[in-house]
């Protein structure tokens, strides 16, 4: 799929950064995904399809058919469905980020509780 995404970028004649901006993606994250440093996310794939409506999802996801949709291939309601999928993917990313932040804060809280207990213990001894 990475190769097909690079084909789309080449088709538009854009730099990786410009294409990321066109799709509403973070340049650094997108570059890391294209270079294999990060796994390609559903959010990225949806952003590409949502912002490039002439690109065939079947071609991008499975490599079948042609890169560009034929006009009759677009179905009524497909834009709304893409929008819903895109929204769900974005919300899932936000949930994942909040979950990681919560975990870090819990760990920091535990560490601080341990340090406070040690200070109280030292104060009682001395």
C-alpha positions as CSV (number, residue, x, y, z in Angstrom):
1,X,0.0,0.0,0.0
2,X,2.9,2.3,0.7
3,X,4.0,2.0,-3.0
4,X,0.4,2.9,-4.1
5,X,0.4,6.0,-1.8
6,X,3.7,7.0,-3.4
7,X,2.1,6.6,-6.8
8,X,-0.7,8.9,-5.7
9,X,1.8,11.5,-4.6
10,X,3.7,11.2,-7.9
11,X,0.4,11.5,-9.8
12,X,-0.3,14.8,-8.2
13,X,3.3,15.9,-8.6
14,X,3.5,16.9,-4.9
15,X,6.2,16.6,-2.3
16,X,5.5,14.2,0.6
17,X,5.1,17.3,2.9
18,X,2.7,19.0,0.5
19,X,0.6,15.8,0.1
20,X,0.4,15.4,3.8
21,X,-0.8,19.0,4.1
22,X,-3.4,18.4,1.3
23,X,-4.7,15.4,3.3
24,X,-4.7,17.1,6.7
25,X,-2.0,14.8,8.0
26,X,1.0,15.6,10.2
27,X,4.1,15.7,8.0
28,X,6.4,13.9,10.4
29,X,3.9,11.1,11.2
30,X,3.1,10.6,7.5
31,X,6.8,10.6,6.5
32,X,7.5,8.0,9.2
33,X,4.6,5.8,7.9
34,X,5.9,6.0,4.3
35,X,9.4,5.2,5.4
36,X,8.2,2.2,7.4
37,X,9.3,3.7,10.8
38,X,5.6,3.7,11.9
39,X,2.7,1.5,10.9
40,X,0.4,2.9,8.3
41,X,-2.8,4.0,10.2
42,X,-6.4,3.8,9.3
43,X,-6.6,7.6,9.9
44,X,-3.9,8.1,7.2
45,X,-5.6,5.9,4.7
46,X,-9.0,7.5,5.3
47,X,-7.5,11.0,5.1
48,X,-6.0,10.1,1.7
49,X,-9.3,8.7,0.4
50,X,-11.4,11.5,1.9
51,X,-9.2,14.3,0.4
52,X,-8.6,12.6,-2.9
53,X,-12.1,11.5,-3.9
54,X,-11.0,10.5,-7.4
55,X,-8.7,7.7,-6.0
56,X,-10.2,4.3,-5.9
57,X,-10.4,2.8,-2.4
58,X,-10.3,-0.7,-3.9
59,X,-7.0,0.1,-5.7
60,X,-5.4,1.8,-2.7
61,X,-6.4,-0.9,-0.2
62,X,-6.1,-4.0,-2.4
63,X,-4.3,-3.0,-5.5
64,X,-7.2,-4.0,-7.7
65,X,-8.5,-2.0,-10.6
66,X,-7.2,1.4,-11.6
67,X,-6.0,4.2,-9.4
68,X,-8.7,6.6,-10.5
69,X,-12.4,6.1,-10.1
70,X,-14.6,6.2,-13.1
71,X,-17.4,8.7,-12.6
72,X,-20.1,6.0,-12.5
73,X,-18.3,4.1,-9.7
74,X,-19.1,6.7,-7.1
75,X,-22.3,5.8,-5.2
76,X,-24.7,8.2,-3.6
77,X,-24.1,8.4,0.2
78,X,-20.5,7.3,-0.2
79,X,-19.1,10.7,0.8
80,X,-21.2,10.6,4.0
81,X,-19.9,7.1,4.7
82,X,-16.3,8.2,4.2
83,X,-16.9,11.1,6.5
84,X,-18.3,8.9,9.2
85,X,-15.4,6.4,8.9
86,X,-12.9,9.3,8.9
87,X,-14.6,10.7,12.1
88,X,-14.5,7.4,13.8
89,X,-10.8,6.9,13.0
90,X,-10.0,10.4,14.3
91,X,-11.9,9.8,17.5
92,X,-10.1,6.5,18.0
93,X,-6.8,8.2,17.6
94,X,-7.8,10.8,20.2
95,X,-9.0,8.0,22.6
96,X,-5.6,6.3,22.2
97,X,-3.7,9.5,22.9
98,X,-5.8,10.2,26.0
99,X,-5.3,6.6,27.2
100,X,-1.5,6.9,26.9
101,X,-1.6,10.3,28.7
102,X,-3.7,8.9,31.5
103,X,-1.3,6.0,31.9
104,X,1.7,8.3,32.1
105,X,-0.1,10.5,34.6
106,X,-1.0,7.5,36.8
107,X,2.6,6.3,36.7
108,X,3.9,9.8,37.6
109,X,1.3,10.0,40.4
110,X,2.5,6.6,41.8
111,X,6.1,7.8,41.7
112,X,5.3,11.0,43.5
113,X,3.3,9.1,46.2
114,X,6.4,6.9,46.7
115,X,8.7,9.9,47.0
116,X,6.2,11.6,49.4
117,X,6.1,8.5,51.6
118,X,9.9,8.4,51.7
119,X,10.1,12.1,52.7
120,X,7.5,11.6,55.5
121,X,9.4,8.6,56.7
122,X,12.7,10.5,56.8
123,X,11.0,13.4,58.6
124,X,9.6,11.0,61.3
125,X,13.0,9.3,61.8
126,X,15.0,12.5,62.0
